[in-house]
Amino acid sequence: MLLPAKTEVARQLRRYRAWERSMLASPADVRVRATFEDSGYTLCVLMGKRCAREAADAAERYLRTSLVTYLQEQNERPRAARAVRRSPSVADRLSPSERKTPSGAA
């Protein structure tokens, strides 16, 4: 697994936090919001996360721990459960005419 240099992560995390403060101070400013979202995206790419908050948390963990500890923590985290694909039941596979109805039912 490739990880970015800690100096770059620290720089991008500072940038993200600064734009986060700016965005919270003036949420109606479209330019500030766009730059904040760009900084979040950059942090996501650096840390391999899908959400900017997760990326910021991962960056903070990465910066305060050693590389080995960080990698061990990443491997110990439970992964999202994969969706289990079930085959349709027998009743779902039958056409309406093939389905048996209870006796007396119309």
MARKOLDO-434744 format. One line per field, with one value per atom (N, C-alpha, C, O, CB): residue in three letters; z negated, y negated, x negated; chain; atom name. Coordinates in pm, 1 decimal. Each point is the difference from the previous one (the first is absolute). Glycine has a CB too. Layout:
% residues N
r	c(ALA | ...)
zz	c(Z | ...)
yy	c(Y | ...)
xx	c(X | ...)
c	c(A | ...)
a	c(CA | ...)
***
This chain:
% residues 106
r	c(MET | MET | MET | MET | MET | LEU | LEU | LEU | LEU | LEU | LEU | LEU | LEU | LEU | LEU | PRO | PRO | PRO | PRO | PRO | ALA | ALA | ALA | ALA | ALA | LYS | LYS | LYS | LYS | LYS | THR | THR | THR | THR | THR | GLU | GLU | GLU | GLU | GLU | VAL | VAL | VAL | VAL | VAL | ALA | ALA | ALA | ALA | ALA | ARG | ARG | ARG | ARG | ARG | GLN | GLN | GLN | GLN | GLN | LEU | LEU | LEU | LEU | LEU | ARG | ARG | ARG | ARG | ARG | ARG | ARG | ARG | ARG | ARG | TYR | TYR | TYR | TYR | TYR | ARG | ARG | ARG | ARG | ARG | ALA | ALA | ALA | ALA | ALA | TRP | TRP | TRP | TRP | TRP | GLU | GLU | GLU | GLU | GLU | ARG | ARG | ARG | ARG | ARG | SER | SER | SER | SER | SER | MET | MET | MET | MET | MET | LEU | LEU | LEU | LEU | LEU | ALA | ALA | ALA | ALA | ALA | SER | SER | SER | SER | SER | PRO | PRO | PRO | PRO | PRO | ALA | ALA | ALA | ALA | ALA | ASP | ASP | ASP | ASP | ASP | VAL | VAL | VAL | VAL | VAL | ARG | ARG | ARG | ARG | ARG | VAL | VAL | VAL | VAL | VAL | ARG | ARG | ARG | ARG | ARG | ALA | ALA | ALA | ALA | ALA | THR | THR | THR | THR | THR | PHE | PHE | PHE | PHE | PHE | GLU | GLU | GLU | GLU | GLU | ASP | ASP | ASP | ASP | ASP | SER | SER | SER | SER | SER | GLY | GLY | GLY | GLY | GLY | TYR | TYR | TYR | TYR | TYR | THR | THR | THR | THR | THR | LEU | LEU | LEU | LEU | LEU | CYS | CYS | CYS | CYS | CYS | VAL | VAL | VAL | VAL | VAL | LEU | LEU | LEU | LEU | LEU | MET | MET | MET | MET | MET | GLY | GLY | GLY | GLY | GLY | LYS | LYS | LYS | LYS | LYS | ARG | ARG | ARG | ARG | ARG | CYS | CYS | CYS | CYS | CYS | ALA | ALA | ALA | ALA | ALA | ARG | ARG | ARG | ARG | ARG | GLU | GLU | GLU | GLU | GLU | ALA | ALA | ALA | ALA | ALA | ALA | ALA | ALA | ALA | ALA | ASP | ASP | ASP | ASP | ASP | ALA | ALA | ALA | ALA | ALA | ALA | ALA | ALA | ALA | ALA | GLU | GLU | GLU | GLU | GLU | ARG | ARG | ARG | ARG | ARG | TYR | TYR | TYR | TYR | TYR | LEU | LEU | LEU | LEU | LEU | ARG | ARG | ARG | ARG | ARG | THR | THR | THR | THR | THR | SER | SER | SER | SER | SER | LEU | LEU | LEU | LEU | LEU | VAL | VAL | VAL | VAL | VAL | THR | THR | THR | THR | THR | TYR | TYR | TYR | TYR | TYR | LEU | LEU | LEU | LEU | LEU | GLN | GLN | GLN | GLN | GLN | GLU | GLU | GLU | GLU | GLU | GLN | GLN | GLN | GLN | GLN | ASN | ASN | ASN | ASN | ASN | GLU | GLU | GLU | GLU | GLU | ARG | ARG | ARG | ARG | ARG | PRO | PRO | PRO | PRO | PRO | ARG | ARG | ARG | ARG | ARG | ALA | ALA | ALA | ALA | ALA | ALA | ALA | ALA | ALA | ALA | ARG | ARG | ARG | ARG | ARG | ALA | ALA | ALA | ALA | ALA | VAL | VAL | VAL | VAL | VAL | ARG | ARG | ARG | ARG | ARG | ARG | ARG | ARG | ARG | ARG | SER | SER | SER | SER | SER | PRO | PRO | PRO | PRO | PRO | SER | SER | SER | SER | SER | VAL | VAL | VAL | VAL | VAL | ALA | ALA | ALA | ALA | ALA | ASP | ASP | ASP | ASP | ASP | ARG | ARG | ARG | ARG | ARG | LEU | LEU | LEU | LEU | LEU | SER | SER | SER | SER | SER | PRO | PRO | PRO | PRO | PRO | SER | SER | SER | SER | SER | GLU | GLU | GLU | GLU | GLU | ARG | ARG | ARG | ARG | ARG | LYS | LYS | LYS | LYS | LYS | THR | THR | THR | THR | THR | PRO | PRO | PRO | PRO | PRO | SER | SER | SER | SER | SER | GLY | GLY | GLY | GLY | GLY | ALA | ALA | ALA | ALA | ALA | ALA | ALA | ALA | ALA | ALA)
zz	c(0.0 | 0.0 | 0.0 | -85.9 | -36.0 | 217.2 | 5.9 | -85.7 | 4.8 | 226.9 | -309.4 | -81.1 | 33.0 | 31.3 | -216.3 | 177.9 | 32.7 | -111.2 | -112.0 | 246.9 | -101.1 | -99.1 | -109.4 | 27.2 | 148.4 | -298.6 | -112.0 | 13.4 | -42.7 | -102.4 | 203.7 | 16.2 | 93.8 | -23.2 | -16.8 | 145.4 | 93.7 | -64.3 | 20.4 | 170.2 | -267.9 | -69.1 | -98.1 | -7.5 | 31.4 | -98.3 | -96.6 | 71.7 | -47.5 | -105.2 | 265.6 | 75.9 | 50.3 | -11.9 | 80.3 | -12.9 | 53.1 | -111.9 | 17.2 | 178.1 | -309.2 | -112.6 | -53.6 | -33.0 | -24.7 | 48.6 | -41.5 | 98.7 | -40.1 | -69.4 | 237.3 | 103.6 | -11.8 | 7.3 | 144.9 | -170.5 | -14.9 | -121.0 | 9.5 | 98.6 | -222.2 | -123.0 | 15.6 | -48.8 | -87.3 | 203.3 | 20.3 | 86.6 | -31.7 | 10.7 | 129.7 | 86.5 | -69.1 | 26.0 | 176.0 | -289.2 | -76.9 | -89.7 | -7.5 | 12.6 | -72.6 | -83.5 | 84.1 | -40.0 | -120.7 | 276.4 | 88.9 | 48.8 | 6.5 | 64.8 | -37.4 | 50.7 | -109.8 | 26.6 | 138.4 | -287.3 | -110.5 | -33.6 | -45.3 | -44.4 | 112.5 | -26.9 | 105.9 | -31.2 | -80.8 | 235.9 | 106.9 | 93.0 | 110.0 | -121.9 | -32.6 | 78.0 | 132.9 | 87.5 | -302.5 | 231.3 | 125.3 | 110.1 | 116.1 | -250.5 | 101.0 | 98.7 | 83.9 | -49.0 | -104.8 | 278.1 | 90.1 | 23.0 | 4.6 | 106.7 | -96.7 | 24.5 | -119.7 | 17.5 | 131.1 | -269.8 | -120.7 | -9.7 | -29.8 | -87.4 | 142.4 | -8.0 | 104.0 | -30.7 | -52.4 | 203.2 | 104.9 | -36.1 | 21.8 | 149.6 | -226.1 | -38.1 | -116.3 | -5.1 | 84.8 | -173.7 | -112.3 | 52.2 | -43.6 | -108.4 | 244.4 | 56.1 | 77.3 | -5.7 | 20.0 | 57.2 | 70.7 | -97.7 | 24.4 | 157.4 | -292.6 | -98.2 | -64.2 | -30.0 | -14.5 | 23.3 | -53.5 | 96.7 | -40.4 | -89.4 | 258.3 | 102.4 | 3.5 | 9.5 | 125.6 | -142.9 | 1.2 | -118.2 | 14.0 | 101.1 | -230.9 | -119.0 | 16.4 | -43.5 | -98.4 | 203.9 | 25.9 | 88.6 | -26.4 | 3.8 | 125.9 | 91.8 | -72.1 | 16.6 | 178.0 | -273.9 | -72.4 | -97.5 | -11.9 | 33.8 | -91.3 | -106.1 | 44.4 | -77.1 | -82.8 | 284.0 | 50.6 | -65.7 | -25.2 | 71.0 | -73.8 | -64.1 | 92.1 | 90.2 | -319.8 | 206.8 | 85.4 | -55.0 | 73.4 | 0.1 | -199.2 | -66.6 | -57.8 | -54.9 | 0.4 | 66.7 | -48.1 | -150.8 | -48.4 | 236.2 | -261.8 | -146.0 | -32.7 | -85.5 | 49.2 | 103.2 | -21.6 | 37.3 | -69.3 | 114.2 | 64.2 | 44.7 | -101.7 | -27.4 | 266.4 | -295.2 | -100.7 | -125.3 | -57.9 | 148.3 | -132.3 | -116.5 | 26.5 | -85.6 | 21.9 | 182.8 | 36.4 | 4.8 | -42.4 | 173.6 | -79.6 | 7.2 | -140.4 | -25.6 | 244.3 | -308.8 | -137.4 | -66.9 | -69.0 | 54.2 | 34.3 | -54.9 | 59.7 | -71.2 | 38.7 | 162.4 | 71.3 | -52.4 | -16.4 | 220.6 | -229.9 | -45.4 | -144.2 | -36.2 | 195.3 | -241.7 | -140.7 | -31.7 | -112.5 | 57.0 | 152.7 | -24.4 | 94.4 | 95.7 | -173.6 | 47.6 | 90.6 | 118.9 | -4.9 | -186.5 | 295.7 | 121.3 | -28.8 | 47.6 | 89.8 | -214.6 | -30.7 | -80.2 | 29.0 | -26.7 | -102.8 | -82.5 | 84.9 | -13.3 | -187.9 | 287.1 | 86.0 | 89.5 | 13.0 | -17.0 | 65.2 | 88.8 | -77.5 | 49.9 | 100.1 | -272.0 | -82.0 | -35.2 | 4.2 | -97.3 | 58.6 | -31.2 | 120.8 | -13.9 | -153.1 | 285.8 | 121.6 | 26.3 | 42.1 | 52.7 | -119.8 | 25.2 | -104.0 | 28.6 | 78.8 | -228.9 | -105.7 | 8.3 | -59.1 | -83.0 | 213.7 | 8.2 | 75.1 | 102.8 | -108.6 | -46.4 | 72.4 | 131.2 | 5.4 | -222.4 | 318.2 | 131.4 | 9.2 | -70.8 | 175.6 | -17.9 | 21.3 | 53.5 | 87.8 | -43.2 | -98.1 | 42.4 | 145.8 | 43.1 | -278.7 | 307.8 | 139.9 | 7.3 | -82.8 | 155.2 | 25.5 | 18.0 | 40.5 | 90.2 | -24.7 | -132.2 | 31.3 | 104.8 | -17.9 | -214.6 | 340.1 | 108.7 | -13.0 | 5.9 | 147.5 | -170.8 | -14.3 | 128.2 | 70.0 | -318.7 | 277.0 | 118.3 | -35.9 | -116.4 | 203.0 | 10.8 | -28.9 | -50.8 | 35.9 | 140.0 | -259.5 | -52.6 | 112.7 | 108.0 | -336.0 | 201.2 | 101.9 | 41.3 | 118.4 | -212.4 | -4.0 | 31.3 | 90.7 | 85.6 | -305.2 | 203.0 | 84.1 | 142.5 | 94.1 | -297.3 | 218.1 | 133.3 | 81.7 | 122.7 | -215.4 | 26.0 | 71.2 | 60.8 | -55.7 | -99.1 | 267.8 | 60.7 | -81.5 | -71.3 | 303.6 | -223.8 | -77.9 | 21.7 | -93.9 | 106.8 | 107.8 | 27.0 | -64.3 | -27.7 | 243.1 | -239.2 | -58.6 | -153.1 | -64.0 | 262.5 | -255.8 | -146.2 | -50.2 | 57.1 | -53.3 | -108.2 | -58.6 | -98.4 | -78.3 | 105.5 | -20.4 | -95.2 | -104.8 | 29.2 | 147.8 | -298.7 | -103.6 | 43.0 | 70.4 | -248.9 | 136.3 | 40.8 | -50.4 | -113.5 | 112.3 | 86.3 | -32.4 | 32.0 | -5.8 | -168.6 | 207.9 | 32.7 | 146.4 | 83.2 | -258.6 | 205.5 | 136.5 | 82.3 | 118.2 | -198.8)
yy	c(117.6 | -117.6 | -123.9 | -15.7 | 139.8 | -209.6 | -125.1 | -105.6 | -16.8 | 73.0 | -126.4 | -109.3 | -127.5 | 5.3 | 155.3 | -274.0 | -126.7 | -41.0 | 50.7 | -120.8 | -22.2 | -53.3 | -72.1 | -68.2 | 44.7 | 39.3 | -62.4 | -151.8 | -63.8 | 254.6 | -249.0 | -145.8 | -44.5 | -103.0 | 99.5 | 80.5 | -33.2 | 18.8 | -81.0 | 148.0 | 39.3 | 23.3 | -114.1 | -50.8 | 301.3 | -290.2 | -109.1 | -129.3 | -74.4 | 183.6 | -135.9 | -122.4 | 1.4 | -99.8 | 82.9 | 128.5 | 9.5 | -1.9 | -54.5 | 184.0 | -70.1 | -2.9 | -141.9 | -41.5 | 277.3 | -310.7 | -141.4 | -79.7 | -81.6 | 98.8 | 6.8 | -70.0 | 32.6 | -89.5 | 94.7 | 122.4 | 43.2 | -66.3 | -50.9 | 269.9 | -218.9 | -59.5 | -151.5 | -55.5 | 236.8 | -247.8 | -145.3 | -31.7 | -91.3 | 65.7 | 100.1 | -24.0 | 41.9 | -57.7 | 91.6 | 65.6 | 39.4 | -115.1 | -30.2 | 271.3 | -305.1 | -115.9 | -113.7 | -64.6 | 129.6 | -89.2 | -105.9 | 30.7 | -88.6 | 39.8 | 173.9 | 39.2 | -11.7 | -41.2 | 196.6 | -119.7 | -12.2 | -146.7 | -34.4 | 253.8 | -305.1 | -142.8 | -67.1 | -92.2 | 89.6 | 48.5 | -59.6 | 109.8 | 18.2 | -234.0 | 289.0 | 114.2 | -37.6 | 85.5 | 28.6 | -238.8 | -40.4 | -32.0 | -12.9 | -75.9 | 75.8 | -33.7 | 123.6 | 96.3 | -273.8 | 173.3 | 114.7 | 32.0 | 117.1 | -176.6 | -43.4 | 22.5 | 70.0 | 91.1 | -295.3 | 161.1 | 61.6 | 145.5 | 88.2 | -311.6 | 247.8 | 137.0 | 89.9 | 113.6 | -202.4 | 39.3 | 80.6 | 32.4 | 112.0 | -218.2 | 9.0 | 23.6 | 97.4 | 84.3 | -313.6 | 217.7 | 94.3 | 141.6 | 93.7 | -275.6 | 198.1 | 132.2 | 54.4 | 119.7 | -180.3 | -25.9 | 42.0 | 49.1 | 101.3 | -266.1 | 92.8 | 40.9 | 132.6 | 82.7 | -324.3 | 262.4 | 127.0 | 114.3 | 109.6 | -232.5 | 96.7 | 101.6 | 38.8 | 117.9 | -207.9 | -10.0 | 27.1 | 87.9 | 93.6 | -313.2 | 188.9 | 79.5 | 142.6 | 95.6 | -304.3 | 223.1 | 133.8 | 82.0 | 117.7 | -210.6 | 30.7 | 69.6 | 39.6 | 111.6 | -239.9 | 37.3 | 29.1 | 116.8 | 85.5 | -326.4 | 242.6 | 98.2 | 124.0 | 94.5 | -283.0 | 187.3 | 117.4 | 19.4 | 113.2 | -9.1 | -212.7 | 6.5 | -61.5 | -76.7 | 65.6 | 44.7 | -50.8 | -125.7 | -71.9 | 303.2 | -258.8 | -112.7 | -91.3 | 47.7 | 92.8 | -271.2 | -95.1 | 10.3 | -12.3 | -140.3 | 174.8 | 15.6 | 122.3 | -6.0 | -105.7 | 222.4 | 121.1 | -25.4 | 45.1 | 98.4 | -215.3 | -30.5 | -87.7 | 21.6 | -3.1 | -116.6 | -87.1 | 79.7 | -17.9 | -178.6 | 284.3 | 84.6 | 92.3 | 17.1 | -26.8 | 69.1 | 89.2 | -76.6 | 51.4 | 92.5 | -266.7 | -81.9 | -31.9 | 5.5 | -104.2 | 65.5 | -28.9 | 122.7 | -10.5 | -163.4 | 291.0 | 124.8 | 28.1 | 36.5 | 54.3 | -108.1 | 25.9 | -90.3 | 44.0 | 25.0 | -193.8 | -94.9 | 23.1 | -31.8 | -132.3 | 218.5 | 17.7 | 138.4 | 23.9 | -187.4 | 254.8 | 134.4 | 30.3 | -72.9 | 147.5 | 34.9 | 44.9 | 69.5 | 36.8 | -11.0 | -8.4 | 62.8 | 141.3 | 39.2 | -178.0 | 215.5 | 138.4 | 3.9 | 80.2 | -13.6 | -153.0 | -4.7 | -38.0 | 60.9 | -123.1 | -36.5 | -43.3 | 114.2 | 23.2 | -257.6 | 305.2 | 110.9 | 112.4 | 62.3 | -120.7 | 84.4 | 102.4 | -41.0 | 82.2 | -15.7 | -193.8 | -49.4 | 13.5 | 38.9 | -199.3 | 128.9 | 8.3 | 144.2 | 24.8 | -224.3 | 294.3 | 140.7 | 57.0 | 95.7 | -70.4 | -82.6 | 50.3 | -55.8 | 56.5 | -32.6 | -133.3 | -61.8 | 92.4 | 57.1 | -287.9 | 245.2 | 83.9 | -65.1 | -119.7 | 210.9 | -14.3 | -48.4 | 6.4 | 77.1 | -0.4 | -157.6 | 3.2 | 137.6 | 54.5 | -305.0 | 304.3 | 132.6 | -4.9 | -92.8 | 149.5 | 42.0 | 7.4 | 43.1 | 77.6 | -23.7 | -104.0 | 36.9 | 146.3 | 45.0 | -281.8 | 308.6 | 141.2 | 9.1 | -50.8 | 125.5 | -10.3 | 12.3 | 134.8 | 105.2 | -255.4 | 144.5 | 123.3 | 25.9 | -92.0 | 58.5 | 160.8 | 33.2 | -15.6 | 14.9 | 146.2 | -190.6 | -17.5 | 130.2 | 108.6 | -287.2 | 167.2 | 119.3 | 70.6 | -55.7 | -51.3 | 229.0 | 78.7 | -71.3 | -4.1 | 217.4 | -269.9 | -68.6 | -119.6 | -29.5 | 103.6 | -143.4 | -115.1 | 40.5 | -76.7 | -43.4 | 240.9 | 43.9 | 54.4 | 5.8 | 44.9 | -11.1 | 56.3 | -111.4 | -109.2 | 307.2 | -169.4 | -97.1 | -0.6 | 96.5 | -61.6 | -140.8 | -5.4 | 121.1 | 44.1 | -290.2 | 301.1 | 114.6 | 127.8 | 92.2 | -199.6 | 113.5 | 119.0 | -0.8 | 104.2 | -91.0 | -130.5 | -9.5 | 67.3 | -15.8 | -199.7 | 288.2 | 66.7 | -96.3 | -67.4 | 298.5 | -235.2 | -84.4 | 92.1 | 114.9 | -293.9 | 128.5 | 83.4 | 39.5 | -75.0 | -38.5 | 231.7 | 46.2 | -94.4 | -47.4 | 283.5 | -262.5 | -90.6 | -144.0 | -84.4 | 240.8 | -188.0 | -138.5 | -24.7 | 89.8 | -93.9 | -113.2 | -31.8 | -43.8 | -30.5 | -31.1)
xx	c(-84.4 | 84.4 | -88.9 | -86.7 | 271.6 | -162.6 | -75.7 | 68.4 | 121.8 | -204.2 | 2.1 | 52.5 | -77.0 | -118.9 | 186.2 | 0.1 | -66.4 | -95.9 | 6.0 | 194.0 | -287.7 | -93.0 | 78.0 | 98.8 | -279.4 | 135.4 | 70.2 | 3.2 | 96.2 | -165.3 | -34.7 | -0.4 | 112.1 | 63.3 | -311.8 | 272.9 | 107.3 | 136.7 | 90.4 | -237.8 | 162.6 | 126.6 | 27.2 | 111.9 | -141.1 | -73.0 | 15.6 | 38.2 | 85.9 | -254.3 | 105.8 | 30.1 | 143.8 | 71.1 | -312.1 | 283.6 | 136.5 | 104.3 | 109.0 | -197.8 | 55.3 | 92.6 | 15.3 | 111.1 | -174.3 | -46.1 | 8.1 | 84.9 | 83.0 | -309.8 | 205.6 | 76.5 | 148.9 | 84.1 | -284.8 | 232.9 | 138.9 | 64.4 | 111.6 | -168.1 | -12.8 | 55.0 | 18.5 | 98.4 | -209.8 | 18.0 | 12.5 | 121.8 | 76.3 | -326.6 | 269.3 | 115.4 | 130.1 | 105.5 | -252.0 | 139.0 | 117.7 | 45.0 | 119.2 | -193.9 | -19.8 | 33.8 | 57.1 | 96.8 | -277.6 | 121.2 | 50.3 | 140.9 | 85.2 | -319.8 | 258.0 | 131.1 | 105.5 | 112.9 | -222.6 | 73.9 | 94.2 | 28.3 | 109.1 | -191.2 | -17.7 | 17.8 | 88.2 | 75.4 | -299.7 | 215.0 | 82.5 | 51.4 | -52.3 | -80.7 | 235.9 | 49.6 | 65.6 | 14.6 | 18.0 | 6.5 | 65.2 | -100.5 | 38.7 | 150.7 | -315.7 | -103.1 | -31.9 | -58.9 | -38.0 | 135.7 | -16.0 | -147.5 | -37.7 | 254.3 | -300.6 | -142.9 | -65.7 | -81.0 | 75.3 | 41.0 | -56.3 | 44.4 | -80.5 | 78.9 | 129.9 | 51.8 | -68.3 | -36.0 | 257.9 | -239.4 | -63.6 | -145.0 | -46.1 | 196.7 | -221.7 | -139.3 | -7.8 | -89.5 | 28.0 | 155.8 | 6.2 | 23.5 | -66.8 | 155.4 | 5.2 | 28.0 | -120.1 | -28.1 | 270.9 | -313.3 | -121.6 | -106.1 | -65.5 | 115.7 | -66.8 | -101.0 | 39.7 | -86.2 | 28.4 | 187.7 | 47.2 | -24.6 | -38.8 | 210.7 | -149.0 | -24.5 | -148.3 | -34.0 | 227.4 | -280.1 | -144.1 | -38.5 | -78.7 | 36.9 | 97.5 | -29.2 | 53.4 | -64.2 | 72.0 | 108.1 | 55.1 | -93.5 | -24.7 | 256.7 | -282.5 | -90.5 | -128.7 | -49.0 | 145.4 | -150.4 | -124.2 | 16.4 | -87.8 | 24.7 | 176.8 | 18.6 | 78.1 | 16.4 | -24.2 | 55.6 | 72.0 | 134.7 | 41.2 | -258.5 | 286.3 | 131.8 | 103.9 | -33.8 | -70.9 | 231.6 | 107.6 | 64.1 | 67.7 | -26.5 | -60.8 | 65.5 | -107.8 | -99.4 | 305.4 | -186.4 | -100.5 | -20.3 | -112.5 | 173.2 | 46.7 | -16.0 | -83.4 | -88.4 | 309.0 | -193.3 | -79.2 | -145.7 | -91.1 | 293.7 | -224.0 | -136.0 | -71.5 | -118.1 | 191.9 | -4.9 | -60.7 | -34.2 | -107.1 | 235.6 | -37.6 | -27.7 | -118.3 | -86.7 | 328.9 | -245.2 | -110.4 | -131.9 | -103.5 | 262.8 | -155.8 | -121.4 | -50.8 | -120.3 | 198.0 | 13.4 | -41.7 | -59.6 | -101.4 | 279.0 | -115.7 | -55.8 | -137.2 | -93.5 | 325.6 | -243.2 | -125.9 | -111.7 | -113.7 | 244.0 | -97.4 | -102.3 | -42.7 | -113.3 | 206.9 | -5.9 | -37.4 | -56.8 | -43.9 | 220.3 | -176.4 | -51.4 | -115.5 | -26.1 | 253.1 | -294.9 | -105.8 | 64.5 | 117.4 | -282.4 | 89.7 | 51.1 | 49.2 | 106.5 | -263.8 | 81.0 | 36.8 | 129.9 | 88.7 | -331.9 | 254.2 | 121.3 | 120.7 | 106.2 | -244.0 | 123.3 | 109.9 | 47.0 | 120.2 | -210.1 | -3.2 | 36.8 | 67.9 | 93.7 | -285.7 | 144.9 | 64.7 | 142.6 | 91.5 | -314.9 | 242.2 | 134.9 | 90.9 | 116.0 | -211.8 | 44.6 | 81.2 | 42.9 | 113.0 | -233.9 | 30.5 | 32.0 | 94.8 | 71.9 | -293.4 | 223.4 | 86.9 | 140.3 | 91.9 | -290.5 | 217.5 | 132.4 | 94.4 | -36.3 | -65.3 | 223.3 | 96.2 | 39.9 | 28.4 | 56.4 | -83.0 | 40.7 | 151.8 | 64.7 | -283.0 | 273.0 | 144.3 | 37.3 | -66.9 | 75.3 | 97.1 | 43.6 | 43.8 | 68.4 | 2.6 | -110.5 | 41.1 | 144.6 | 47.7 | -281.9 | 301.7 | 140.0 | 7.7 | -70.7 | 131.7 | 24.3 | 18.4 | 109.2 | 110.7 | -183.8 | 40.0 | 97.3 | 68.4 | -63.6 | -72.9 | 265.2 | 76.7 | 75.9 | 42.4 | -21.5 | -5.4 | 80.0 | 147.2 | 37.2 | -214.7 | 260.2 | 142.3 | 60.0 | -45.7 | 61.2 | 87.3 | 65.7 | 74.2 | 19.9 | 3.0 | 16.9 | 70.9 | 128.0 | 33.5 | -129.1 | 167.6 | 126.2 | -23.9 | 83.4 | 10.5 | -205.8 | -30.7 | -36.1 | 19.9 | -97.1 | 24.1 | -40.5 | 116.2 | -7.8 | -215.6 | 330.5 | 114.1 | 83.7 | 10.4 | -8.3 | 56.3 | 91.8 | 128.5 | 27.3 | -126.9 | 179.1 | 124.3 | 89.7 | 66.2 | -79.4 | 17.3 | 87.5 | -53.7 | 76.7 | -7.2 | -200.7 | -60.0 | 6.4 | -14.7 | -135.6 | 172.2 | 6.7 | 127.2 | 107.9 | -240.0 | 116.9 | 117.0 | 65.2 | -66.8 | -38.4 | 236.0 | 73.4 | 61.3 | 33.2 | 16.7 | -35.1 | 63.0 | 139.4 | 67.6 | -201.9 | 178.0 | 133.1 | 106.8 | -4.9 | -75.2 | 175.8 | 107.3 | -31.4 | 89.5 | -24.2 | -188.8 | -35.3 | 32.9 | -12.8 | -171.5 | 225.0 | 38.5 | -116.4 | 16.0 | 204.8)
c	c(A | A | A | A | A | A | A | A | A | A | A | A | A | A | A | A | A | A | A | A | A | A | A | A | A | A | A | A | A | A | A | A | A | A | A | A | A | A | A | A | A | A | A | A | A | A | A | A | A | A | A | A | A | A | A | A | A | A | A | A | A | A | A | A | A | A | A | A | A | A | A | A | A | A | A | A | A | A | A | A | A | A | A | A | A | A | A | A | A | A | A | A | A | A | A | A | A | A | A | A | A | A | A | A | A | A | A | A | A | A | A | A | A | A | A | A | A | A | A | A | A | A | A | A | A | A | A | A | A | A | A | A | A | A | A | A | A | A | A | A | A | A | A | A | A | A | A | A | A | A | A | A | A | A | A | A | A | A | A | A | A | A | A | A | A | A | A | A | A | A | A | A | A | A | A | A | A | A | A | A | A | A | A | A | A | A | A | A | A | A | A | A | A | A | A | A | A | A | A | A | A | A | A | A | A | A | A | A | A | A | A | A | A | A | A | A | A | A | A | A | A | A | A | A | A | A | A | A | A | A | A | A | A | A | A | A | A | A | A | A | A | A | A | A | A | A | A | A | A | A | A | A | A | A | A | A | A | A | A | A | A | A | A | A | A | A | A | A | A | A | A | A | A | A | A | A | A | A | A | A | A | A | A | A | A | A | A | A | A | A | A | A | A | A | A | A | A | A | A | A | A | A | A | A | A | A | A | A | A | A | A | A | A | A | A | A | A | A | A | A | A | A | A | A | A | A | A | A | A | A | A | A | A | A | A | A | A | A | A | A | A | A | A | A | A | A | A | A | A | A | A | A | A | A | A | A | A | A | A | A | A | A | A | A | A | A | A | A | A | A | A | A | A | A | A | A | A | A | A | A | A | A | A | A | A | A | A | A | A | A | A | A | A | A | A | A | A | A | A | A | A | A | A | A | A | A | A | A | A | A | A | A | A | A | A | A | A | A | A | A | A | A | A | A | A | A | A | A | A | A | A | A | A | A | A | A | A | A | A | A | A | A | A | A | A | A | A | A | A | A | A | A | A | A | A | A | A | A | A | A | A | A | A | A | A | A | A | A | A | A | A | A | A | A | A | A | A | A | A | A | A | A | A | A | A | A | A | A | A | A | A | A | A | A | A | A | A | A | A | A | A | A | A | A | A | A | A | A | A | A | A | A | A | A | A | A | A | A | A | A | A | A | A | A | A | A | A | A | A | A)
a	c(N | CA | C | O | CB | N | CA | C | O | CB | N | CA | C | O | CB | N | CA | C | O | CB | N | CA | C | O | CB | N | CA | C | O | CB | N | CA | C | O | CB | N | CA | C | O | CB | N | CA | C | O | CB | N | CA | C | O | CB | N | CA | C | O | CB | N | CA | C | O | CB | N | CA | C | O | CB | N | CA | C | O | CB | N | CA | C | O | CB | N | CA | C | O | CB | N | CA | C | O | CB | N | CA | C | O | CB | N | CA | C | O | CB | N | CA | C | O | CB | N | CA | C | O | CB | N | CA | C | O | CB | N | CA | C | O | CB | N | CA | C | O | CB | N | CA | C | O | CB | N | CA | C | O | CB | N | CA | C | O | CB | N | CA | C | O | CB | N | CA | C | O | CB | N | CA | C | O | CB | N | CA | C | O | CB | N | CA | C | O | CB | N | CA | C | O | CB | N | CA | C | O | CB | N | CA | C | O | CB | N | CA | C | O | CB | N | CA | C | O | CB | N | CA | C | O | CB | N | CA | C | O | CB | N | CA | C | O | CB | N | CA | C | O | CB | N | CA | C | O | CB | N | CA | C | O | CB | N | CA | C | O | CB | N | CA | C | O | CB | N | CA | C | O | CB | N | CA | C | O | CB | N | CA | C | O | CB | N | CA | C | O | CB | N | CA | C | O | CB | N | CA | C | O | CB | N | CA | C | O | CB | N | CA | C | O | CB | N | CA | C | O | CB | N | CA | C | O | CB | N | CA | C | O | CB | N | CA | C | O | CB | N | CA | C | O | CB | N | CA | C | O | CB | N | CA | C | O | CB | N | CA | C | O | CB | N | CA | C | O | CB | N | CA | C | O | CB | N | CA | C | O | CB | N | CA | C | O | CB | N | CA | C | O | CB | N | CA | C | O | CB | N | CA | C | O | CB | N | CA | C | O | CB | N | CA | C | O | CB | N | CA | C | O | CB | N | CA | C | O | CB | N | CA | C | O | CB | N | CA | C | O | CB | N | CA | C | O | CB | N | CA | C | O | CB | N | CA | C | O | CB | N | CA | C | O | CB | N | CA | C | O | CB | N | CA | C | O | CB | N | CA | C | O | CB | N | CA | C | O | CB | N | CA | C | O | CB | N | CA | C | O | CB | N | CA | C | O | CB | N | CA | C | O | CB | N | CA | C | O | CB | N | CA | C | O | CB | N | CA | C | O | CB | N | CA | C | O | CB | N | CA | C | O | CB | N | CA | C | O | CB | N | CA | C | O | CB | N | CA | C | O | CB | N | CA | C | O | CB | N | CA | C | O | CB | N | CA | C | O | CB | N | CA | C | O | CB | N | CA | C | O | CB | N | CA | C | O | CB | N | CA | C | O | CB | N | CA | C | O | CB | N | CA | C | O | CB | N | CA | C | O | CB | N | CA | C | O | CB | N | CA | C | O | CB)
***
